[in-house]
Amino acid sequence: MLVAFLDKASEDELIEDVLLPLFRQLGFHRITAAGHKDKALEYGKDVWMRYTLPTQHVLYFGLQAKRDKLDAAGMSKSGTATLARS
């Protein structure tokens, strides 16, 4: 059942249905999903969240989700760049 879902799920479905509940369960707060409304700009962060340590220090995390496999050059199977490089 999970394999079938992962085979057909879009990046947005993966984020909303799998990653967000997982990070909430792990204790992250203020989780915000940006979504993929504009497919031309795939280099931004898809999810922002924060985690509060027992010392009350706060760590912030940004996540970029990718559905396709990446090779060492940061290219997808279709030949498009999937990672921003600086």
C-alpha positions as CSV (number, residue, x, y, z in Angstrom):
1,M,0.0,0.0,0.0
2,L,2.8,2.5,0.9
3,V,4.8,1.5,-2.2
4,A,1.8,2.0,-4.4
5,F,1.2,5.5,-2.9
6,L,4.9,6.5,-3.3
7,D,4.8,5.3,-7.0
8,K,2.0,7.7,-7.9
9,A,2.3,10.5,-5.4
10,S,3.4,14.0,-6.4
11,E,5.9,15.9,-4.4
12,D,3.1,18.0,-2.8
13,E,1.2,14.8,-1.8
14,L,4.4,13.3,-0.4
15,I,5.0,16.5,1.7
16,E,1.4,16.9,2.9
17,D,0.6,13.2,3.6
18,V,3.9,11.8,4.7
19,L,6.6,14.4,5.7
20,L,4.5,16.9,7.6
21,P,2.8,14.3,9.9
22,L,6.2,12.7,10.4
23,F,7.9,15.9,11.5
24,R,5.0,16.9,13.7
25,Q,5.2,13.5,15.4
26,L,9.0,14.0,15.9
27,G,8.3,17.3,17.8
28,F,8.9,20.0,15.2
29,H,6.8,23.2,15.4
30,R,5.5,25.8,13.0
31,I,5.9,23.5,10.0
32,T,5.1,25.4,6.8
33,A,4.8,23.8,3.4
34,A,5.4,26.1,0.5
35,G,4.0,23.9,-2.3
36,H,4.9,23.6,-6.0
37,K,2.5,26.0,-7.6
38,D,5.1,27.4,-9.9
39,K,7.0,24.5,-11.4
40,A,9.6,26.8,-13.0
41,L,11.1,27.7,-9.6
42,E,12.1,24.3,-8.1
43,Y,15.2,25.6,-6.2
44,G,13.5,26.9,-3.1
45,K,12.7,25.3,0.2
46,D,9.6,23.2,0.2
47,V,9.2,22.9,4.0
48,W,10.2,25.2,6.8
49,M,10.1,24.2,10.5
50,R,11.6,24.7,13.8
51,Y,12.7,22.5,16.7
52,T,13.1,23.7,20.3
53,L,15.8,22.0,22.3
54,P,15.4,21.1,26.0
55,T,17.7,24.1,26.7
56,Q,15.1,26.3,25.0
57,H,17.5,27.0,22.0
58,V,15.6,27.0,18.7
59,L,16.9,25.4,15.5
60,Y,15.4,26.2,12.2
61,F,15.3,23.8,9.2
62,G,14.5,24.1,5.6
63,L,13.8,21.1,3.4
64,Q,13.7,20.6,-0.3
65,A,11.7,17.5,-1.3
66,K,12.5,15.6,-4.6
67,R,10.4,12.8,-6.0
68,D,12.8,11.7,-8.8
69,K,16.2,10.2,-8.2
70,L,19.2,12.4,-8.3
71,D,22.6,11.5,-9.7
72,A,26.0,12.9,-8.6
73,A,25.7,15.9,-11.0
74,G,22.4,17.0,-9.5
75,M,20.4,16.1,-12.7
76,S,17.2,14.2,-13.0
77,K,16.6,11.4,-15.5
78,S,15.1,14.0,-17.9
79,G,18.3,16.0,-17.9
80,T,17.0,19.0,-16.0
81,A,19.0,20.5,-13.1
82,T,17.4,19.5,-9.8
83,L,19.8,21.3,-7.4
84,A,20.9,24.9,-7.2
85,R,24.6,25.4,-7.2
86,S,26.6,28.4,-6.0
